[in-house]
Amino acid sequence: MRPRWITLLGRTGSILIALGLASVLVSAIPPRPLLETGPWRFTSRPEKYDIIHAGAYLPQKGCRILIATNDSLQIYFLAAHPLQLLESIKSWIKEHFPTLNETQVLMRWEASVLEAFLQTRPEDILLKETVKGERSIDFFPPKATNVTVLVSNPSLMPVDVNRKITIISTVVPRGRIATTIEVLTAFGVALALPKIVKKSKDYVRSR
C-alpha cells in the first residue's frame, strides 16, 4: 500500500476513533429528570401481581423506577397498554380455565397465572428483574411503545413496597449510541492499523 494512502487512511481512522470517544462522552451524560410522581406505598399480596406504572415511552424518553421492598419481588416491563394487557390475560384465563365465571376470571390476579401467560408472550417482556431492598432502574424502550410495569410476589408472605417514578430523557437513544460507538471504533482501528504498523516498522528500521 502506498505511503500516501496509508497516511490518508490513518487520518480517517483517527477521526473515527475521536468521534467514537466523543460518543462515549455523550453517552455518559446522565438522563435528565422531567416529571416525578410518588412516592406510593402499598403491600404486594402473597402469590399476586400488581400494576405499578404505565406510560408511552420513546428511545430518548424513559422512566426511572426507585423501588424499595422488604423481600424479593419480580418486576416486569411489558410492551403493552395496561388495558390491552389485562384483556389478553383475561382471554388466556378463559381459554385455560373455561369453568370460571366472569367474576372469578376478574379475580385471578395470581403470580402463577402471570408467569404462565408470559411464557406464551416472551416478546412482550422488555425487562425482567428481581428486586429486594432498594433498587433504581432506568428504562428506555428500543422503540416507541406503550409500557406497563408489574410487580409479582410469588412468595407466601406479603411484601411492603415503596415506589417512586421519574420520567427521564437522554440526549441520544442509549441503544443507538452504543451501536454507534462500536461501529466508529471498529472502523477507526481498522483504518488506522496500516499507519500504526508502518510507523512501528519505520521505528525498528531506524534503530
N, C-alpha and C positions, 0 to 999 in steps of 0.2 A: 504494500500500500504506500502511495506517495506521501512524503512528509506533509505537503500542504493539506491533503485530505485528512491525515491523522490529526493535524492541528485543528482543522475545522470541526471534525467530529468530537475531538476532545473539548473544545469550547462549548459546542452544543450540549454535550453530556454534562459539563459543569453547570450550565444554565438550568438544565432539567433537574439536576441534583439540588440546586439552590431553590428552585420552585418547590421541590418536594419538601425541603426543610422549612420553607415558608408555610407550606400547607400544614406541616406538623404544628407550627406555632399557632396557626388559625384554629386547628382542632383542639388546642389546649385552652382556648378561651372558654371559661365556664358558661353554662347555659344561663340566660337572663330570666329571672322570675317576672311573670306578667300578672298573675292573679293567684291569690291564696284563699283556700276555703278550709274551714275546720278550726281547731281540732274537733273530731267526732269520736265519742267513746260509746262502745256497745259490747255486748257479750255474745261471742260466737257459740251457738248451741252445739252440744255434742252430736257428732255424725251429721252435721248440717252444713249448708253453704249459704253465703250471703253476698249480694251485690254491694260493693262499697264505692264504686265510681263508674261513670260512663261519660264519654265525650267523643267528639270528632277531632282527629289529630292528623298532622302532616309530618313529613320527614324533618322539617325545621321547627315544628311546634309540637311539643310533647307534654308529659306530666311527670312530676316528681312526687312520689308517694313516700311519706315518712310514716312508718308503721311500727308500733311497739306492742308486744304481746307478752303474756306470762307463760306461754307454752307454744309448741310448734303448730304452725298452720301452713297450708299450701295457698299461694297466691297465684292467680291466673290473669293474664292479659289476653283477652279473646277478641278476634276480629269479627265483631258483630254488634249491631244495635241491641240494647237490652231487651226491647220488646220482641225483636226478631229472635233473639237467643232463647227467651222464655217460651215463645211459641214453638220453637224447634224442639226444646226439651219436653214440652207438653206432648207434642206429636210422638216423640220417641217413647215416652211413658205409655201412652195409649196403645202403641204398637206392641210393646213388650209386656204390658200388664192390662190386657183387654177387659178383665173383670172389674177394674176400678171404675167408680162413677166419677163425675166431673169434679166434685168436691175433693175426693180422695186424690185425684190427679194433681189438683192445685196445691195440695198439702205436701207433695213429695219433694221437699227441698232437701234431699238427702245427699250427703257427700258421695256415697256409693253410686247413686244414680248419675250424678255429675261426672264421676270418673268413667263410668260405663259409656255415657253419652259421648264424652270427649274422645274416647277410643275410636269412635266412628267418624270423628271430625278432627283429626290431628292437624289439618291445615289451618284450622281456626286458632290454634294456640300460638300466639305471638311470643309469649314469655311465660315460663312457669318457674317459680322459686319457692323454696322452703324458708319460712321466716320464724325466728324465735328471738325474743328480746327486741332490740331496736334496730331497724334497717331503713336505709334511704335508697330508693330505687328510681333512677332516671330512665324514662322510657320514651323512645321515638320510634314510630312505626316506619317500615321500609317504604310505604306509600300512603297516600291519603286514605284514611279508613275510619269507620266507627269502631270504638274500643270500649269493651265492657270489662271491668276489673272485679274479680270474685275472690273471696277467701273461703277456703274449705277446711272444716275441722273434722278430721277422720277419727279423732280420739273419743273416748267415753266421758270426758270431762269438759265442762265449759271453759272457754278461753277468753280472757279480758283483752279487748283490742282498743287501741287508741290510734287513730289515723288522721293525717293532715295531707291535703292535696295542694300542690302548687303547679299552675300552668307555666311552662317554661319554653323559651325559644333559643335557638342557636343560630350562629352566623351562616353556617352551611350544614346540610344534612350529614349526620355522623357517618352513615354507611357510605355515602358518596365520597366524602373526603378521605376515608380510609382507602378506598379503591384508587383514588387519585394519587395519594402518597405512594402506594405500592407501584403504580404504573410509572410515575415520573422517576422514582428512584431506580427502578429496574432498568428503564431505558437509558437513564443518565449514566449509570455504572457501565452498561454495555457499550455506550458510545465513547465514554472516557477511557475505557480499558486499553485500547491500542496506544493512546498517548502515554498512559502510565507505563505500559510495557516498554515503549520506545525510550522514555526517559530513564527507565531502570537500566536498559541495555547501554545507553549512552554513558550513564554514570559508571557502569562496570568497565567499559572500554577506556574511559578517561583515567582510570586508576592505574 
